[in-house]
Every structure is written in structure tokens, then in C-alpha cells.
Amino acid sequence: MQLNITEYPQAVVISVQEARLDAHNSPELKTAILQQFDADKTNLIIDLNEVRFIDSSGLGVLVSGFKNASARNGVLLLCSMQPQVKSMFELTRLHRVFDIYPTSDEALANLKDVTP
């Protein structure tokens, strides 16, 4: 899985550089998220701009990351969702759980408003 990881003072942005986030590659995203937590980076932004399809495994990794961030008094935000991915979040009602932003810049700018 291709991931682009960018560190900012207030958060780490993990950009998924794949068209699909599914059972085949989602364990790699989970590993990347856990590595950030292990490095005491507790505020994460997952950029889904390139993702055109997400299945239950991909959703599960994001929910797991959200729970892990919350347990560490951090946050996991999502941004740059394509319409078909956003519809999956709406179908599963996960859009009520996650803070979702149009861009990573907006997520970074609003981070102070959602930090526990």
C-alpha cells in the first residue's frame, strides 16, 4: 500500500495513495496508524482523496484508529472523501462518528476545535 505520511506540529497526515481501501491492503494502514500511536503521535488525519472504494475492512481500520486515538486522548479525523466513499460512511452512519473535512488543510485548521 502506498501511503504518504506528513508530520505537522499539531498532527500527522496519512494520505492513502490507493484507489481501494479493502481487506487486501487495510492491514497496512492499520500498521501505519499504530506506528504513529507508538511514536506518541495521537492526532491523526487520514486523507482519503485517492480512495474510490472502501469495504468493511477499510471501515474497520478507521474505526479502530478512532478508538485508539480516543483512548490516548487524541483524535482521528478524515478528509478529502470522494462521493462514493462518503456515501458508504452515510450508509453505515459512520459520518456521525467521525469529524470529516473537505481538505487536510481544513482538518488541520479545525484540529484545536475537536481535540479532547
C-alpha positions as CSV (number, residue, x, y, z in Angstrom):
1,M,0.0,0.0,0.0
2,Q,1.2,3.5,-0.9
3,L,0.9,5.9,2.0
4,N,2.3,9.4,2.2
5,I,2.9,10.5,5.8
6,T,3.4,14.1,6.6
7,E,4.1,15.4,10.1
8,Y,2.9,18.8,11.3
9,P,3.3,20.3,14.8
10,Q,-0.3,19.5,15.7
11,A,-1.0,16.3,13.8
12,V,0.2,13.7,11.4
13,V,-1.5,13.4,8.0
14,I,-1.6,10.0,6.4
15,S,-2.6,10.1,2.8
16,V,-3.8,6.9,1.3
17,Q,-2.4,6.7,-2.2
18,E,-4.6,3.8,-3.4
19,A,-7.9,3.6,-5.3
20,R,-9.2,0.9,-2.9
21,L,-9.1,0.5,0.9
22,D,-10.2,-3.1,1.4
23,A,-9.3,-6.4,3.0
24,H,-6.3,-6.7,0.8
25,N,-4.5,-3.6,1.9
26,S,-6.2,-2.2,5.0
27,P,-3.9,-4.1,7.4
28,E,-1.0,-1.9,6.1
29,L,-3.0,1.3,7.0
30,K,-3.7,-0.2,10.4
31,T,0.0,-0.8,11.0
32,A,0.9,2.8,9.9
33,I,-1.7,4.2,12.3
34,L,-0.4,2.1,15.2
35,Q,3.2,3.1,14.4
36,Q,2.1,6.7,14.8
37,F,0.5,6.0,18.2
38,D,3.6,4.1,19.3
39,A,5.6,7.2,18.5
40,D,3.3,9.2,20.7
41,K,1.6,10.9,17.8
42,T,-2.0,10.9,18.9
43,N,-3.6,13.4,16.5
44,L,-4.0,11.8,13.1
45,I,-5.7,13.0,9.9
46,I,-6.5,10.3,7.3
47,D,-6.6,11.8,3.8
48,L,-8.8,9.6,1.5
49,N,-8.6,11.7,-1.6
50,E,-7.3,8.9,-3.8
51,V,-9.7,6.2,-2.4
52,R,-12.6,5.4,-4.7
53,F,-13.8,2.2,-2.9
54,I,-13.8,1.2,0.8
55,D,-15.2,-2.1,2.2
56,S,-15.9,-3.2,5.8
57,S,-12.3,-4.0,6.4
58,G,-11.2,-0.5,5.5
59,L,-14.0,1.0,7.6
60,G,-13.0,-1.3,10.5
61,V,-9.4,0.0,10.4
62,L,-10.6,3.6,10.6
63,V,-13.0,2.8,13.5
64,S,-10.1,1.0,15.3
65,G,-7.9,4.0,14.7
66,F,-10.6,6.3,16.0
67,K,-11.0,4.3,19.2
68,N,-7.2,4.1,19.7
69,A,-6.9,7.8,19.3
70,S,-9.7,8.5,21.8
71,A,-8.1,6.1,24.3
72,R,-4.9,8.1,24.0
73,N,-6.7,11.5,24.4
74,G,-6.1,12.2,20.7
75,V,-8.3,12.4,17.6
76,L,-8.5,10.8,14.2
77,L,-10.1,13.0,11.6
78,L,-10.9,12.1,8.0
79,C,-10.7,14.4,4.9
80,S,-11.0,14.6,1.2
81,M,-13.6,11.9,0.7
82,Q,-14.8,11.0,-2.8
83,P,-18.6,10.9,-3.2
84,Q,-18.7,7.1,-3.4
85,V,-16.7,6.7,-0.2
86,K,-18.7,9.4,1.6
87,S,-21.9,7.5,0.7
88,M,-20.5,4.4,2.3
89,F,-20.0,6.4,5.5
90,E,-23.5,7.7,5.3
91,L,-24.9,4.3,4.6
92,T,-23.2,2.9,7.7
93,R,-23.9,6.1,9.7
94,L,-20.2,6.5,10.5
95,H,-20.4,10.1,9.3
96,R,-22.0,10.7,12.7
97,V,-18.9,9.2,14.4
98,F,-16.1,10.9,12.5
99,D,-15.2,14.5,12.0
100,I,-14.9,14.7,8.2
101,Y,-13.4,17.7,6.4
102,P,-13.2,18.6,2.7
103,T,-9.4,19.0,2.8
104,S,-6.4,18.2,5.0
105,D,-5.8,21.9,5.4
106,E,-9.3,22.4,6.8
107,A,-8.9,19.4,9.1
108,L,-5.6,20.9,10.4
109,A,-7.1,24.3,10.9
110,N,-10.0,22.8,12.9
111,L,-8.0,20.4,14.9
112,K,-8.0,22.6,18.0
113,D,-11.8,22.6,18.0
114,V,-12.1,18.8,18.1
115,T,-9.1,17.9,20.4
116,P,-10.4,16.5,23.6
